[in-house]
Amino acid sequence: MSTARFYHAGCSVCISAEQTLLNLLDPALKVEVVHLGEQPQRIAEAELAGVKSVPAFVHDDQVLHLNFGASIDDLK
């Protein structure tokens, strides 16, 4: 099974979305949580995946932008 990624910046909106989303997903799906505030070197990776804002969930080359915590440009 492929790995999904959940990108966030650590804000309250992002943390809430992370908790809600992970509780809704099948536990068999491996989800890597990427905190871009703590791992800014991964911002380019998120952009290449199509992330425009966080929180965002990426799986099978599809991006789901959840709510709006911060623009990816604001994290640079």
Sine and cosine of phi, psi and omega as CSV:
sin_phi,cos_phi,sin_psi,cos_psi,sin_omega,cos_omega
0.00,0.00,0.59,-0.81,-0.04,-1.00
-0.97,0.25,0.26,-0.97,0.03,-1.00
-0.98,-0.18,0.71,-0.70,0.10,-0.99
-0.99,-0.15,0.31,-0.95,0.05,-1.00
-0.78,-0.63,0.66,-0.75,0.09,-1.00
-0.89,-0.45,0.93,-0.37,-0.02,-1.00
-0.99,-0.12,0.69,-0.72,0.06,-1.00
-0.46,-0.89,0.11,-0.99,-0.05,-1.00
-0.89,-0.46,0.08,1.00,0.06,-1.00
1.00,0.00,0.00,1.00,0.00,-1.00
-0.96,0.27,0.19,-0.98,-0.04,-1.00
-0.89,0.46,-0.57,0.82,0.05,-1.00
-0.89,0.46,-0.70,0.71,-0.03,-1.00
-0.91,0.41,-0.69,0.72,-0.03,-1.00
-0.91,0.42,-0.67,0.74,0.04,-1.00
-0.89,0.46,-0.71,0.71,0.02,-1.00
-0.89,0.46,-0.66,0.75,0.02,-1.00
-0.86,0.51,-0.77,0.64,-0.04,-1.00
-0.88,0.47,-0.69,0.72,-0.01,-1.00
-0.91,0.42,-0.75,0.66,-0.04,-1.00
-0.88,0.47,-0.74,0.67,-0.04,-1.00
-0.89,0.45,-0.51,0.86,0.06,-1.00
-0.95,0.30,-0.41,0.91,-0.02,-1.00
-1.00,0.06,-0.43,0.90,-0.09,-1.00
-0.98,0.18,0.42,-0.91,0.10,-0.99
-0.88,0.48,0.80,-0.59,-0.01,-1.00
-0.87,0.50,-0.31,0.95,0.02,-1.00
-0.96,0.28,-0.34,0.94,0.03,-1.00
-0.98,0.21,0.84,-0.54,0.03,-1.00
-0.98,0.18,0.84,-0.54,0.00,-1.00
-0.87,-0.50,0.86,-0.51,0.10,-1.00
-1.00,-0.02,0.84,-0.55,0.04,-1.00
-1.00,-0.06,0.84,-0.54,-0.06,-1.00
-0.89,-0.45,0.93,-0.37,0.02,-1.00
-1.00,-0.02,0.98,-0.22,-0.09,-1.00
-0.94,0.34,-0.33,0.94,0.10,-1.00
-0.94,0.35,-0.55,0.84,0.03,-1.00
-1.00,-0.07,-0.31,0.95,-0.01,-1.00
-0.77,-0.64,0.89,0.46,-0.06,-1.00
-0.89,0.46,-0.35,0.94,0.04,-1.00
-0.91,0.41,-0.20,0.98,-0.01,-1.00
-0.99,-0.14,0.07,1.00,0.02,-1.00
-0.88,0.48,-0.68,0.73,0.01,-1.00
-0.87,0.48,-0.63,0.78,0.05,-1.00
-0.87,0.49,-0.70,0.71,0.01,-1.00
-0.89,0.46,-0.69,0.72,0.02,-1.00
-0.87,0.49,-0.69,0.72,0.01,-1.00
-0.89,0.46,-0.49,0.87,0.03,-1.00
-0.98,0.19,-0.17,0.99,0.02,-1.00
0.97,-0.23,0.14,0.99,-0.01,-1.00
-0.95,0.30,0.80,-0.59,0.02,-1.00
-0.95,-0.31,-0.44,0.90,0.01,-1.00
-0.44,-0.90,0.31,-0.95,0.04,-1.00
-0.88,-0.47,0.52,-0.85,0.11,0.99
-0.97,0.23,0.53,-0.85,0.02,-1.00
-0.57,-0.82,0.62,-0.79,0.01,-1.00
-0.92,-0.40,0.79,-0.62,-0.03,-1.00
-0.85,-0.52,0.80,-0.60,0.03,-1.00
-0.48,-0.88,0.72,-0.69,0.02,-1.00
0.77,0.64,0.72,0.69,0.05,-1.00
0.89,0.46,0.32,0.95,0.08,-1.00
-0.92,-0.40,0.66,-0.75,-0.02,-1.00
-0.92,-0.39,0.77,-0.64,0.10,-0.99
-0.91,-0.41,0.94,-0.35,0.04,-1.00
-1.00,0.06,0.84,-0.55,-0.05,-1.00
-0.96,-0.28,0.84,-0.54,0.02,-1.00
0.80,0.60,-0.46,-0.89,0.09,-1.00
-0.47,-0.88,0.97,-0.24,0.02,-1.00
-1.00,-0.07,-0.76,0.65,-0.02,-1.00
-0.32,-0.95,0.57,-0.82,0.10,-1.00
-0.94,0.33,0.55,-0.84,0.05,-1.00
-0.87,0.48,-0.53,0.85,0.02,-1.00
-0.91,0.42,-0.54,0.84,0.01,-1.00
-0.94,0.34,-0.33,0.94,-0.02,-1.00
-1.00,0.05,-0.21,0.98,-0.04,-1.00
-0.96,0.27,0.00,0.00,0.00,0.00
